[in-house]
Amino acid sequence: MSDCLFPILQPAPDHHPSFAHDPTDRVAEARHPATVPGLKRYYIQTYGCQMNFYDSELVGGILMQAGYAPASSPDDADLILLNTCAVREHAEQRVYGRIGQLKSLKEHRPGLWLGVLGCMSQRIGGEILDRAGHVDLVVGPDSYRRLPELLARLESGEGQQQALDLDNEEDYGSVAAARGPGGLKAWLAVQRGCNYACTYCIVPSVRGRERYRPIPEVVAELERLVAMGTKEATLLGQTINAYRDGPHRFDALLRACNKVRGLERIRYTTSHPLKMRTEIFKAMAECEKVCEFLHLPVQSGSNRILTHMRRGYSREEYQEKIQGARSRIPGLAVATDIIVGYPAETEEDFQATLDLVSAVEFDMVYLFKFSVRPGTPAADFPDDVPPEVKQARLERLIRLAKEISTRKNAAAVGSVQEVLVEGRAEDDPERRLVGRTRTNKPVHFPGDDNLIGQTVGVRISESGPHSLQARETLGNE
């Protein structure tokens, strides 16, 4: 598992977060406006992290500029695109399953084009075309601009198309304006790629080197999103705290975004511990719109394993970073990623991870069993921790993380929390409203639909390991 952006939803079978999110396995049907009559229609299904969802919005903008219109379902589309993740094998197998499902639809509709985008395409593009002959094109993350050209070639009968070149200059800044409204909560990519070489991670191979968008460009896009209704923006980057714009670093970007009128909240994800500087913590503390939430992947509590992973820091240095953040940012919630069963992980190594989790007391822990990813350095290491040992360690860590999150959430009972109301909770039998606190914890509470999109105060009445509940709202904050 990489530091591949902040997790989104539903755990996979070999991943059990202490908070109900997952960075690599969410599958989402695109939410499209009504179909425009007379135009060719596209439908995008997105797998993976927030960067993929952002990229799907960019692709939609590119296609609309080329004369396509969004479709409301795959059955209504002339072009179906699967935007994919390559971080874990399970995510790729789900894509192959979906490709198989779409074969019959293509057989009944000869004019339908099927494409595979994203990190999986970048990793094994040619293999997809060989394995699934009904796939018409594969396109990597740096080649989305070429989609109109590739589709024109398909229309002219040139056969399967692929575009898989990595471009260390491409940041899609000039096409960001083609995105539709970001919604109440929007994602905004400010950095792409990764310069690190963690042994388990495929991201540098499929996303290329780091590149950054200039601060004025980011602020302009943010202002446009706010004008269309966005109240909360999440700044995205594979290693976002490595951001720079000439002499300006990530803390300067936070301060610039904090000045955008009409914006209520700023989040960012994800960060590398090596690049987490005191100046960032100061900016978080001093910028009232930046939320008190930090996602800082540690991956292991064992210094031996961290060295083997090429992470570049020790557990002691990591803990110093967390202590520095908490000392400057009152009420800070901290999330992390941890890999269980990395090659050669001993019981002593795993105990060091348990000790770290106990010492830091994370609000949220995203847990993953190690699995080999071809193309990474770790693919050459013996995967020598037996599956049953990985599972047992995972379950022990789940229990510990759950105990800690349960205790920390219980401390919120009786407090008043500021919540941005997102809508009705689909998984709530009572269909209550749901929103998130500034510390990124979901709160379920009763209320009318007119509260949706508003920031309100709620008094916390109950808590659990994964969410909070309230019985009353106290009006707009």
C-alpha positions as CSV (number, residue, x, y, z in Angstrom):
1,M,0.0,0.0,0.0
2,S,1.3,3.4,-0.9
3,D,0.7,6.8,0.6
4,C,-1.6,7.1,-2.4
5,L,-4.0,9.8,-1.0
6,F,-6.6,9.8,1.6
7,P,-8.9,6.8,1.8
8,I,-12.5,7.0,0.5
9,L,-14.9,4.2,1.3
10,Q,-15.7,0.5,2.0
11,P,-12.9,-1.9,3.1
12,A,-11.6,-4.7,0.9
13,P,-11.5,-8.2,2.3
14,D,-7.8,-7.9,3.3
15,H,-8.1,-4.4,4.5
16,H,-9.9,-3.4,7.7
17,P,-9.6,0.3,8.6
18,S,-10.4,1.5,12.1
19,F,-12.5,4.1,10.4
20,A,-14.7,3.2,7.5
21,H,-12.6,4.3,4.5
22,D,-10.4,2.8,1.9
23,P,-7.9,4.5,-0.4
24,T,-7.7,1.8,-3.1
25,D,-10.9,0.0,-3.5
26,R,-13.8,2.3,-3.8
27,V,-15.8,1.9,-7.0
28,A,-18.1,4.8,-7.9
29,E,-20.6,5.4,-10.6
30,A,-20.1,8.9,-12.0
31,R,-22.9,11.3,-11.1
32,H,-23.9,13.0,-14.4
33,P,-26.4,15.7,-15.2
34,A,-29.2,14.9,-17.7
35,T,-28.1,13.6,-21.0
36,V,-27.8,16.2,-23.8
37,P,-29.8,15.1,-26.9
38,G,-27.9,14.6,-30.2
39,L,-24.4,14.3,-28.7
40,K,-22.3,11.3,-28.2
41,R,-22.4,10.3,-24.6
42,Y,-19.7,9.1,-22.2
43,Y,-19.9,7.4,-18.8
44,I,-17.0,7.1,-16.4
45,Q,-16.7,4.6,-13.5
46,T,-13.9,5.4,-11.1
47,Y,-11.9,3.1,-8.9
48,G,-9.4,4.1,-6.2
49,C,-8.2,7.3,-4.6
50,Q,-9.3,10.9,-4.6
51,M,-6.8,11.8,-7.4
52,N,-8.6,9.3,-9.6
53,F,-11.9,11.0,-8.9
54,Y,-10.4,14.3,-9.7
55,D,-8.9,12.9,-12.9
56,S,-12.3,11.6,-13.9
57,E,-13.7,15.1,-13.6
58,L,-10.8,16.4,-15.8
59,V,-11.5,13.7,-18.4
60,G,-15.2,14.6,-18.4
61,G,-14.2,18.2,-19.1
62,I,-11.9,17.2,-22.0
63,L,-14.6,15.0,-23.5
64,M,-17.3,17.7,-23.3
65,Q,-14.9,20.2,-25.0
66,A,-14.6,17.5,-27.8
67,G,-18.4,17.4,-28.3
68,Y,-19.4,14.6,-25.9
69,A,-22.1,14.8,-23.3
70,P,-22.4,12.9,-20.0
71,A,-24.6,9.8,-19.9
72,S,-26.7,8.9,-16.9
73,S,-25.8,5.2,-17.0
74,P,-23.6,2.7,-19.0
75,D,-26.7,1.6,-21.0
76,D,-27.1,5.1,-22.3
77,A,-23.4,5.7,-23.2
78,D,-21.5,5.6,-26.5
79,L,-18.2,5.5,-24.6
80,I,-17.6,3.8,-21.3
81,L,-14.4,4.6,-19.4
82,L,-13.1,2.7,-16.3
83,N,-10.6,4.9,-14.4
84,T,-8.5,2.5,-12.4
85,C,-6.2,1.9,-9.5
86,A,-3.0,-0.2,-9.5
87,V,-2.0,0.0,-5.8
88,R,-3.4,-3.4,-4.9
89,E,-4.0,-6.6,-6.9
90,H,-7.6,-6.8,-5.5
91,A,-8.5,-3.4,-7.2
92,E,-7.1,-4.6,-10.5
93,Q,-9.1,-7.9,-10.3
94,R,-12.3,-5.9,-9.7
95,V,-11.6,-3.9,-12.9
96,Y,-11.1,-7.1,-14.9
97,G,-14.4,-8.4,-13.5
98,R,-16.1,-5.2,-14.7
99,I,-14.4,-5.4,-18.1
100,G,-15.9,-8.9,-18.4
101,Q,-19.3,-7.8,-17.4
102,L,-19.3,-5.1,-20.1
103,K,-18.4,-7.5,-22.9
104,S,-22.0,-8.6,-23.4
105,L,-23.1,-4.9,-23.6
106,K,-20.6,-4.3,-26.3
107,E,-21.8,-7.4,-28.2
108,H,-25.3,-6.0,-28.3
109,R,-24.1,-2.5,-29.2
110,P,-21.4,-2.6,-31.8
111,G,-20.9,1.1,-31.8
112,L,-20.0,1.2,-28.1
113,W,-16.4,2.0,-27.2
114,L,-14.8,0.7,-24.0
115,G,-11.7,2.3,-22.5
116,V,-9.5,1.7,-19.4
117,L,-7.8,4.8,-17.9
118,G,-5.5,5.4,-15.0
119,C,-2.8,3.7,-13.0
120,M,-3.7,0.1,-14.0
121,S,-3.5,1.1,-17.7
122,Q,-0.1,2.7,-17.1
123,R,1.2,-0.4,-15.4
124,I,-0.1,-3.1,-17.8
125,G,-1.8,-1.3,-20.7
126,G,-0.8,-3.7,-23.4
127,E,-1.7,-6.7,-21.3
128,I,-5.3,-5.4,-20.9
129,L,-5.7,-5.1,-24.7
130,D,-4.3,-8.7,-25.2
131,R,-6.4,-10.2,-22.4
132,A,-9.7,-8.4,-23.2
133,G,-10.0,-8.0,-27.0
134,H,-13.2,-6.0,-26.6
135,V,-11.4,-3.1,-24.9
136,D,-10.8,-0.4,-27.4
137,L,-8.3,1.9,-25.7
138,V,-6.0,2.1,-22.7
139,V,-4.8,5.5,-21.5
140,G,-2.4,6.4,-18.7
141,P,-2.8,9.4,-16.3
142,D,-0.5,11.7,-18.3
143,S,-2.3,11.1,-21.7
144,Y,-5.9,12.2,-21.0
145,R,-5.5,15.2,-23.3
146,R,-5.1,12.7,-26.2
147,L,-8.5,11.1,-25.7
148,P,-10.3,13.1,-28.5
149,E,-7.5,12.1,-30.9
150,L,-7.6,8.4,-29.9
151,L,-11.4,8.4,-30.2
152,A,-11.2,9.9,-33.6
153,R,-8.8,7.1,-34.6
154,L,-11.3,4.5,-33.3
155,E,-14.0,6.1,-35.3
156,S,-11.9,5.9,-38.5
157,G,-11.4,2.2,-38.0
158,E,-7.7,2.1,-36.9
159,G,-8.4,-0.5,-34.2
160,Q,-7.3,-0.6,-30.5
161,Q,-5.5,2.5,-29.3
162,Q,-3.1,3.1,-26.4
163,A,-1.3,6.1,-24.9
164,L,1.0,5.3,-22.0
165,D,3.8,7.9,-22.1
166,L,4.8,9.4,-18.7
167,D,5.1,13.2,-18.9
168,N,6.9,14.8,-16.0
169,E,5.6,18.2,-17.1
170,E,1.9,17.4,-17.3
171,D,-0.2,18.8,-14.4
172,Y,-3.5,19.4,-16.3
173,G,-3.6,23.0,-15.0
174,S,-4.7,24.4,-18.3
175,V,-7.7,22.0,-18.6
176,A,-8.8,22.3,-15.0
177,A,-11.3,25.0,-16.0
178,A,-13.1,22.5,-18.0
179,R,-14.2,20.6,-14.9
180,G,-17.8,20.9,-13.9
181,P,-18.9,22.2,-10.5
182,G,-17.0,20.5,-7.7
183,G,-20.1,20.3,-5.5
184,L,-20.3,21.2,-1.8
185,K,-17.0,19.4,-1.2
186,A,-14.5,19.5,-4.0
187,W,-11.0,18.0,-4.8
188,L,-8.3,20.1,-6.2
189,A,-5.0,18.6,-7.4
190,V,-2.0,20.8,-6.7
191,Q,0.8,18.2,-7.1
192,R,1.1,15.0,-9.1
193,G,3.7,12.2,-9.0
194,C,6.2,11.1,-6.4
195,N,10.0,11.3,-6.1
196,Y,10.3,8.6,-3.5
197,A,11.2,5.0,-3.9
198,C,9.4,3.1,-1.2
199,T,9.8,-0.6,-1.9
200,Y,6.2,-1.6,-1.8
201,C,4.8,1.3,-3.8
202,I,3.8,1.3,-7.5
203,V,2.8,5.0,-7.6
204,P,6.1,6.4,-8.9
205,S,6.0,4.0,-11.8
206,V,2.5,4.9,-12.9
207,R,2.3,8.6,-11.9
208,G,5.9,9.8,-12.7
209,R,8.0,12.4,-10.9
210,E,6.6,15.2,-8.8
211,R,5.3,18.4,-10.5
212,Y,3.4,21.3,-9.0
213,R,0.9,23.8,-10.1
214,P,1.6,27.5,-9.3
215,I,-0.1,29.1,-6.4
216,P,-2.0,31.7,-8.5
217,E,-3.4,29.0,-10.7
218,V,-4.5,26.9,-7.7
219,V,-6.2,29.9,-6.1
220,A,-7.9,30.8,-9.3
221,E,-9.4,27.3,-9.6
222,L,-10.4,27.4,-6.0
223,E,-12.2,30.7,-6.5
224,R,-14.0,29.3,-9.5
225,L,-15.2,26.2,-7.5
226,V,-16.4,28.5,-4.6
227,A,-18.3,30.6,-7.1
228,M,-20.1,27.4,-8.1
229,G,-21.0,26.4,-4.6
230,T,-18.0,24.6,-3.1
231,K,-17.6,25.2,0.7
232,E,-14.9,22.6,1.5
233,A,-11.9,21.9,-0.7
234,T,-9.4,19.0,-0.3
235,L,-6.0,19.8,-1.8
236,L,-4.6,16.7,-3.5
237,G,-1.1,15.4,-4.1
238,Q,0.7,12.0,-3.9
239,T,3.3,13.8,-1.6
240,I,1.5,17.1,-1.1
241,N,3.7,18.5,1.6
242,A,6.6,18.4,-0.8
243,Y,4.8,21.1,-2.8
244,R,6.8,24.1,-4.0
245,D,6.3,27.0,-6.3
246,G,9.7,28.6,-6.7
247,P,10.7,29.8,-3.2
248,H,7.2,29.1,-1.8
249,R,6.4,25.9,0.0
250,F,3.3,24.1,1.0
251,D,2.7,26.4,4.0
252,A,2.5,29.3,1.6
253,L,-0.1,27.5,-0.5
254,L,-2.2,26.9,2.6
255,R,-2.1,30.6,3.5
256,A,-3.0,31.7,0.0
257,C,-6.0,29.3,-0.1
258,N,-7.1,30.4,3.3
259,K,-7.7,33.9,1.8
260,V,-10.2,32.7,-0.7
261,R,-13.6,34.4,0.1
262,G,-16.6,32.1,0.6
263,L,-14.5,29.0,1.3
264,E,-15.2,27.5,4.7
265,R,-12.9,24.6,5.0
266,I,-9.6,23.3,3.6
267,R,-8.2,19.8,3.9
268,Y,-5.2,18.2,2.3
269,T,-3.9,14.7,1.6
270,T,-1.6,12.9,1.7
271,S,1.8,13.7,3.3
272,H,5.2,12.1,3.7
273,P,6.7,12.3,7.1
274,L,10.1,13.4,5.7
275,K,8.5,16.6,4.3
276,M,6.3,17.5,7.3
277,R,7.9,20.8,8.5
278,T,7.1,23.0,11.5
279,E,6.1,25.8,9.1
280,I,3.2,23.6,7.9
281,F,2.0,23.1,11.4
282,K,2.2,26.8,12.0
283,A,0.1,27.5,8.9
284,M,-2.5,24.9,10.0
285,A,-2.8,26.6,13.4
286,E,-3.0,30.1,12.0
287,C,-5.3,29.6,9.1
288,E,-8.8,29.4,10.4
289,K,-10.1,27.5,7.3
290,V,-7.6,24.7,7.5
291,C,-9.1,21.8,9.4
292,E,-7.6,20.2,12.4
293,F,-6.9,16.9,10.7
294,L,-3.6,15.3,9.6
295,H,-3.2,12.1,7.6
296,L,0.5,11.1,8.0
297,P,1.2,7.5,6.9
298,V,3.8,5.7,9.1
299,Q,3.5,2.2,7.5
300,S,5.4,0.4,10.4
301,G,6.5,1.0,14.0
302,S,9.7,-1.0,13.5
303,N,12.8,0.9,12.5
304,R,14.2,-2.2,10.9
305,I,11.1,-2.5,8.6
306,L,11.1,1.3,7.9
307,T,14.7,1.1,6.8
308,H,13.9,-1.9,4.6
309,M,10.9,0.0,3.1
310,R,13.2,3.0,2.3
311,R,10.9,5.4,4.2
312,G,13.8,7.6,5.3
313,Y,12.8,8.2,8.9
314,S,12.7,6.4,12.3
315,R,9.7,5.8,14.5
316,E,11.2,8.2,17.0
317,E,11.4,10.9,14.3
318,Y,7.8,10.2,13.3
319,Q,6.6,10.6,16.8
320,E,8.5,13.9,17.1
321,K,6.5,15.1,14.1
322,I,3.2,14.1,15.6
323,Q,4.1,15.7,19.0
324,G,5.1,18.9,17.1
325,A,1.8,19.0,15.3
326,R,-0.3,18.4,18.4
327,S,1.6,21.0,20.4
328,R,0.8,23.7,17.8
329,I,-2.7,22.6,16.7
330,P,-5.3,22.2,19.5
331,G,-7.7,19.3,19.0
332,L,-5.8,17.8,16.1
333,A,-7.0,14.4,14.8
334,V,-4.3,12.2,13.3
335,A,-4.8,9.3,10.8
336,T,-2.2,7.0,9.5
337,D,-1.6,4.0,7.2
338,I,0.0,0.7,8.3
339,I,1.1,-2.3,6.4
340,V,1.0,-5.7,8.2
341,G,3.0,-8.7,7.1
342,Y,5.7,-6.9,5.1
343,P,8.5,-9.3,4.1
344,A,10.6,-10.5,7.0
345,E,8.4,-8.8,9.5
346,T,9.0,-10.6,12.8
347,E,6.8,-10.7,15.9
348,E,9.2,-8.2,17.5
349,D,8.7,-5.9,14.5
350,F,4.9,-6.2,14.7
351,Q,5.0,-5.5,18.5
352,A,6.9,-2.3,17.7
353,T,4.0,-1.3,15.5
354,L,1.5,-2.1,18.3
355,D,3.6,0.0,20.7
356,L,3.6,2.9,18.3
357,V,-0.1,2.8,17.8
358,S,-0.6,2.7,21.6
359,A,1.8,5.6,22.1
360,V,0.5,7.9,19.4
361,E,-3.2,7.1,19.9
362,F,-4.3,7.7,16.3
363,D,-7.9,8.8,15.7
364,M,-8.0,6.6,12.5
365,V,-5.8,3.8,11.3
366,Y,-6.0,2.4,7.8
367,L,-4.7,-1.2,7.8
368,F,-3.4,-3.3,4.9
369,K,-2.0,-6.7,4.6
370,F,1.1,-6.7,2.4
371,S,0.6,-8.1,-1.1
372,V,3.2,-8.2,-3.8
373,R,2.9,-5.6,-6.6
374,P,4.8,-6.5,-9.8
375,G,7.1,-3.6,-10.7
376,T,8.0,-2.6,-7.2
377,P,11.3,-3.4,-5.5
378,A,9.4,-5.5,-2.9
379,A,8.3,-7.9,-5.7
380,D,11.8,-9.3,-5.6
381,F,11.6,-10.0,-1.8
382,P,10.3,-13.3,-0.5
383,D,6.8,-12.9,0.7
384,D,7.7,-14.9,3.8
385,V,5.1,-14.0,6.4
386,P,2.4,-16.7,6.2
387,P,-1.1,-15.6,5.3
388,E,-2.5,-16.8,8.6
389,V,0.1,-14.8,10.5
390,K,-0.7,-11.7,8.5
391,Q,-4.4,-12.2,9.3
392,A,-3.8,-12.7,13.0
393,R,-1.6,-9.6,13.2
394,L,-4.2,-7.6,11.3
395,E,-6.9,-8.6,13.7
396,R,-4.8,-7.7,16.7
397,L,-4.1,-4.3,15.3
398,I,-7.8,-3.8,14.4
399,R,-8.8,-4.5,18.0
400,L,-6.2,-2.0,19.3
401,A,-7.1,0.7,16.9
402,K,-10.8,0.2,17.6
403,E,-10.2,0.5,21.3
404,I,-8.3,3.7,20.9
405,S,-10.8,5.3,18.4
406,T,-13.7,4.3,20.6
407,R,-12.1,5.9,23.6
408,K,-11.2,9.1,21.7
409,N,-14.7,9.4,20.2
410,A,-16.3,8.9,23.6
411,A,-14.5,12.0,24.8
412,A,-16.5,14.1,22.4
413,V,-19.8,13.2,24.0
414,G,-21.4,16.3,25.4
415,S,-19.3,18.7,23.2
416,V,-20.6,20.9,20.5
417,Q,-19.0,20.2,17.1
418,E,-19.1,22.2,13.9
419,V,-20.5,20.0,11.1
420,L,-20.8,20.7,7.3
421,V,-24.0,18.9,6.4
422,E,-23.5,16.7,3.3
423,G,-26.9,15.0,3.0
424,R,-28.8,12.0,4.1
425,A,-26.7,9.0,5.3
426,E,-27.4,6.2,2.8
427,D,-26.3,3.5,5.3
428,D,-28.5,4.9,8.1
429,P,-31.8,3.1,8.6
430,E,-33.3,6.3,9.9
431,R,-32.0,8.3,7.0
432,R,-30.6,10.9,9.3
433,L,-28.5,13.8,8.1
434,V,-24.7,13.3,8.0
435,G,-21.8,15.7,8.0
436,R,-18.2,15.7,9.1
437,T,-16.5,17.6,11.9
438,R,-13.4,19.6,11.3
439,T,-11.5,16.6,12.5
440,N,-13.1,14.5,9.7
441,K,-15.4,12.4,11.9
442,P,-18.8,11.7,10.5
443,V,-21.8,12.7,12.7
444,H,-25.4,11.4,12.2
445,F,-28.2,13.6,13.4
446,P,-31.9,14.4,12.7
447,G,-32.9,17.4,10.7
448,D,-34.6,18.9,7.7
449,D,-33.3,18.9,4.2
450,N,-32.8,22.7,4.3
451,L,-29.8,22.1,6.5
452,I,-28.0,20.3,3.7
453,G,-25.0,22.4,2.6
454,Q,-25.1,24.4,5.8
455,T,-22.5,24.5,8.6
456,V,-24.2,23.9,11.9
457,G,-23.3,23.2,15.5
458,V,-24.4,19.8,16.9
459,R,-24.2,18.5,20.4
460,I,-22.7,15.0,20.5
461,S,-24.9,12.5,22.4
462,E,-23.4,9.2,21.4
463,S,-20.3,7.7,20.0
464,G,-18.8,4.6,18.5
465,P,-15.5,3.6,17.0
466,H,-16.3,4.9,13.5
467,S,-18.8,7.8,14.0
468,L,-20.6,10.2,16.3
469,Q,-24.2,10.9,16.8
470,A,-26.2,13.9,17.9
471,R,-29.8,14.5,18.9
472,E,-30.0,18.2,18.3
473,T,-28.6,21.0,16.1
474,L,-27.7,24.4,17.6
475,G,-28.1,26.4,14.4
476,N,-25.6,27.8,11.9
477,E,-22.1,28.3,13.2
